[in-house]
Amino acid sequence: MLSIPKLADDFKGRVISPDDPDYEQARRVFLGSIDRRPALIVRVADATDVARVIALARDTGMELAVRSGGHSGAGHGVSEGGIVLDLAGMKGLEIDVEGRTAWAETGLTAGEYTIAAGEHGLATGFGDTGSVGIGGITLGGGIGFLVRKYGMTIDDLLAAEVVTADGETLRVDAETHPDLFWALRGGGGNFGVATRFQFRLHELSTIVGGPLFLPADPDVIEGFVAAAEAAPDELSTIANVMPAPPMPFLPPEHHGKLVVMGLMAYAGEPEEGERVLAPFRALAEPVADLVRPITYPEIYPPEDPDYRPIAVTRTSLTNRGVDRQTGETILERIQESSAMMAVTQIRALGGAMARVPDGATAFAHRQSRLMVNVAALCERPEDLAEHTDWVAGLSAELSDGDGGAYVGFLADEGEERVHAAYPGATWDRLAQVKARYDPDNLFRLNQNVYPA
Ligand SMILES: Cc1cc2nc3c(=O)[nH]c(=O)nc-3n(C[C@H](O)[C@H](O)[C@H](O)COP(=O)(O)OP(=O)(O)OC[C@H]3O[C@@H](n4cnc5c(N)ncnc54)[C@H](O)[C@@H]3O)c2cc1C
C-alpha cells in the first residue's frame, strides 16, 4: 500500500491522491468517454521529480500514464489504478530571439507556446487546437497549419531532454543518441519522458487565416481538395465536411445543413494570400467567410475548458485523391449517420513535409497526399459502439487500401493499427530503439511498440 503523505515529501511537485479535493479535476482528460481512477497523480516540477515517479512505477509495478496536454485519442493520459505523471506544471519557456530557437518544457500547450513565441513575431507549427500538449503532439509528429510551409512539428525539433526508464536524464539530438532522436520524432511516448524540447522558430507574425464556410456539394468538396493540393506551400488547409453548427456568425437557415468548413492558413504576404485563396472562394457563394489577416497566434481561438467530446474516430493517410464521386460518398454517408455530429476531415499534405526523406524520422508517411479523419460524436459513452461501423466503413471507402495511419489520431484500436502507423522497417527500427532504452516496456500505456 502506498503511503501518500510520505510520498508527498519526496516530490517538489504536487501529489494528488483520491481523497484530495482536486482529484476529480486532476484525473480528467480531454475525451469525455474516459473515466479512469488512478491511485495517484504526481504533478511533477522538474526532471528529478520525473525520475522519482519513474522509479516508483518501476518499483511498484504500477501502470504509468504520462500526460502533457491530456488529448490522447485513447485516453492514455490517465491510468485505471496506476500512477499519472502529469507534466502540466512544467511550463518553462526560454526563447532565443536572435538564434530563433526555444527550449520549452513539455507541460506547455501548443496555444501557450504559440502566444509566447508570437510576442517576438516567431512561430513553430503544431496542430489545429491550442489546448493540445506540446508533449504528445511533438512525439507523434505534429501536422498543422504550417505543415506545407515548414513541415511537421518534428521537422523543427532540434533536441530534447528525456528521462529514460532507468531514471537517467539524457540530452538527445542528431549527434548525441541519434537513434533515440530518430525514434522520438514520431515514435510517441515509448522511449521515456520528454521534459524539454528545443524547437526551431520561424519568423511569422501575421498570416491570412481563419474559417471559410462553403455549402457542401460534391463539386465543392472535389474542388476544395484539388485547390488545396495545387496551392503553393504557404497555404495549409483543413477541410471539415459536417453539418453547420449553430454558430452566431452562420446564418440560421444554414444551421444543420452540410458545409465544408475550410480552416485556412496562408503563411506569406497578405496580398498574395488573397490571390491564392480566390479559387476557394470561387467554388460557391460562401456561407460565411472569416478568412482575414490575423496574427499567427489568433489561429487558436479561445476554447471552452469544459468541452469534453465523446467520439469514435478513424484516421488514415492516403494517396487516393478526392473526386466528385468521393464527395458524393462523403455527403451520403454523413446524411445516413445517426450521430449527434458526423464529420469527415481532409487535410492536403505535401510541401515541406514531403521533402523530408521517409527514413529520416519515425514518421513513415511523408509521401501521403491526404490525411482523412472520420469522426462521429455522440452524447453518451454507451452510444459509441453504435457508430463504430459507420466510422470504419466510411474511412475504408475513402482510403487507398494501403492502410497508413497517423499515430497522433489513433484511438484504442489495437496492435494492427499501431503497425499501420509504423509499417515495416519503421516498426523494426523503433522496436530496436525500444529494446535499448526501455527493455521492460515500462512506458506501455501508449500506442505501444514493444521491445525487439
Ligand atoms: C481536439 C484535438 C485536435 C488535434 N489536432 C491535431 C492536429 O491538428 N495535428 C496533430 O498532429 N495532432 C492533433 N491531435 C492529436 C494530438 O497531437 C495527439 O492526441 C497528442 O498525443 C496529444 O498530446 P497531449 O500531450 O495533449 O496528450 P496526452 O494525452 O497528454 O499525451 C498523449 C501521449 O503522448 C505521450 N506523451 C505526452 N507527453 C509526453 C512527454 N512529455 N514525454 C513522453 N511521452 C509523452 C504519452 O504516451 C501520452 O499517453 C489532436 C487531438 C485532439 C484531441
The ligand as an SDF file (V2000), in Angstrom:
LIG
                    3D

 53 58  0  0  0  0  0  0  0  0999 V2000
   -9.0790   18.1640  -30.4460 C   0  0  0  0  0  0  0  0  0  0  0  0
   -7.8020   17.5660  -30.9630 C   0  0  0  0  0  0  0  0  0  0  0  0
   -7.1800   18.1360  -32.0450 C   0  0  0  0  0  0  0  0  0  0  0  0
   -5.9910   17.6130  -32.5400 C   0  0  0  0  0  0  0  0  0  0  0  0
   -5.3930   18.1960  -33.6210 N   0  0  0  0  0  0  0  0  0  0  0  0
   -4.2270   17.7220  -34.0750 C   0  0  0  0  0  0  0  0  0  0  0  0
   -3.5920   18.3120  -35.1870 C   0  0  0  0  0  0  0  0  0  0  0  0
   -4.1100   19.2510  -35.7960 O   0  0  0  0  0  0  0  0  0  0  0  0
   -2.4200   17.8060  -35.6030 N   0  0  0  0  0  0  0  0  0  0  0  0
   -1.8150   16.7550  -34.9780 C   0  0  0  0  0  0  0  0  0  0  0  0
   -0.7370   16.3890  -35.3890 O   0  0  0  0  0  0  0  0  0  0  0  0
   -2.4050   16.1470  -33.9340 N   0  0  0  0  0  0  0  0  0  0  0  0
   -3.5970   16.5990  -33.4840 C   0  0  0  0  0  0  0  0  0  0  0  0
   -4.2280   15.9710  -32.4510 N   0  0  0  0  0  0  0  0  0  0  0  0
   -3.6420   14.7270  -31.9140 C   0  0  0  0  0  0  0  0  0  0  0  0
   -2.6650   15.0330  -30.8150 C   0  0  0  0  0  0  0  0  0  0  0  0
   -1.4650   15.5140  -31.3530 O   0  0  0  0  0  0  0  0  0  0  0  0
   -2.3800   13.7540  -30.0080 C   0  0  0  0  0  0  0  0  0  0  0  0
   -3.5590   13.2610  -29.4530 O   0  0  0  0  0  0  0  0  0  0  0  0
   -1.3450   14.0260  -28.9310 C   0  0  0  0  0  0  0  0  0  0  0  0
   -0.8630   12.7990  -28.4290 O   0  0  0  0  0  0  0  0  0  0  0  0
   -1.9350   14.8220  -27.7930 C   0  0  0  0  0  0  0  0  0  0  0  0
   -0.9220   15.2920  -26.9850 O   0  0  0  0  0  0  0  0  0  0  0  0
   -1.2200   15.6770  -25.4790 P   0  0  0  0  0  0  0  0  0  0  0  0
    0.0820   15.9460  -24.8610 O   0  0  0  0  0  0  0  0  0  0  0  0
   -2.2720   16.7200  -25.4060 O   0  0  0  0  0  0  0  0  0  0  0  0
   -1.8870   14.3380  -24.9340 O   0  0  0  0  0  0  0  0  0  0  0  0
   -1.5520   13.3620  -23.7240 P   0  0  0  0  0  0  0  0  0  0  0  0
   -2.7600   12.5290  -23.5880 O   0  0  0  0  0  0  0  0  0  0  0  0
   -1.0810   14.1340  -22.5500 O   0  0  0  0  0  0  0  0  0  0  0  0
   -0.3510   12.5280  -24.2660 O   0  0  0  0  0  0  0  0  0  0  0  0
   -0.5520   11.5570  -25.2660 C   0  0  0  0  0  0  0  0  0  0  0  0
    0.5340   10.5250  -25.1610 C   0  0  0  0  0  0  0  0  0  0  0  0
    1.7500   11.0880  -25.5920 O   0  0  0  0  0  0  0  0  0  0  0  0
    2.8000   10.6660  -24.7510 C   0  0  0  0  0  0  0  0  0  0  0  0
    3.3760   11.8380  -24.0960 N   0  0  0  0  0  0  0  0  0  0  0  0
    2.8150   13.0560  -23.9490 C   0  0  0  0  0  0  0  0  0  0  0  0
    3.6960   13.8930  -23.4060 N   0  0  0  0  0  0  0  0  0  0  0  0
    4.8160   13.1950  -23.2170 C   0  0  0  0  0  0  0  0  0  0  0  0
    6.1020   13.5130  -22.7030 C   0  0  0  0  0  0  0  0  0  0  0  0
    6.4100   14.7300  -22.3110 N   0  0  0  0  0  0  0  0  0  0  0  0
    7.0470   12.5300  -22.6500 N   0  0  0  0  0  0  0  0  0  0  0  0
    6.7520   11.2780  -23.0770 C   0  0  0  0  0  0  0  0  0  0  0  0
    5.5570   10.9240  -23.5640 N   0  0  0  0  0  0  0  0  0  0  0  0
    4.6150   11.8810  -23.6380 C   0  0  0  0  0  0  0  0  0  0  0  0
    2.2410    9.6730  -23.7870 C   0  0  0  0  0  0  0  0  0  0  0  0
    2.3870    8.3730  -24.3190 O   0  0  0  0  0  0  0  0  0  0  0  0
    0.7880   10.0430  -23.7560 C   0  0  0  0  0  0  0  0  0  0  0  0
   -0.0240    8.9450  -23.4560 O   0  0  0  0  0  0  0  0  0  0  0  0
   -5.4250   16.4700  -31.9390 C   0  0  0  0  0  0  0  0  0  0  0  0
   -6.0630   15.8640  -30.8480 C   0  0  0  0  0  0  0  0  0  0  0  0
   -7.2470   16.4020  -30.3670 C   0  0  0  0  0  0  0  0  0  0  0  0
   -7.9300   15.7440  -29.2230 C   0  0  0  0  0  0  0  0  0  0  0  0
  1  2  1  0
  2  3  1  0
  2 52  2  0
  3  4  2  0
  4  5  1  0
  4 50  1  0
  5  6  2  0
  6  7  1  0
  6 13  1  0
  7  8  2  0
  7  9  1  0
  9 10  1  0
 10 11  2  0
 10 12  1  0
 12 13  2  0
 13 14  1  0
 14 15  1  0
 14 50  1  0
 15 16  1  0
 16 17  1  0
 16 18  1  0
 18 19  1  0
 18 20  1  0
 20 21  1  0
 20 22  1  0
 22 23  1  0
 23 24  1  0
 24 25  2  0
 24 26  1  0
 24 27  1  0
 27 28  1  0
 28 29  2  0
 28 30  1  0
 28 31  1  0
 31 32  1  0
 32 33  1  0
 33 34  1  0
 33 48  1  0
 34 35  1  0
 35 36  1  0
 35 46  1  0
 36 37  1  0
 36 45  1  0
 37 38  2  0
 38 39  1  0
 39 40  1  0
 39 45  2  0
 40 41  1  0
 40 42  2  0
 42 43  1  0
 43 44  2  0
 44 45  1  0
 46 47  1  0
 46 48  1  0
 48 49  1  0
 50 51  2  0
 51 52  1  0
 52 53  1  0
M  END
$$$$
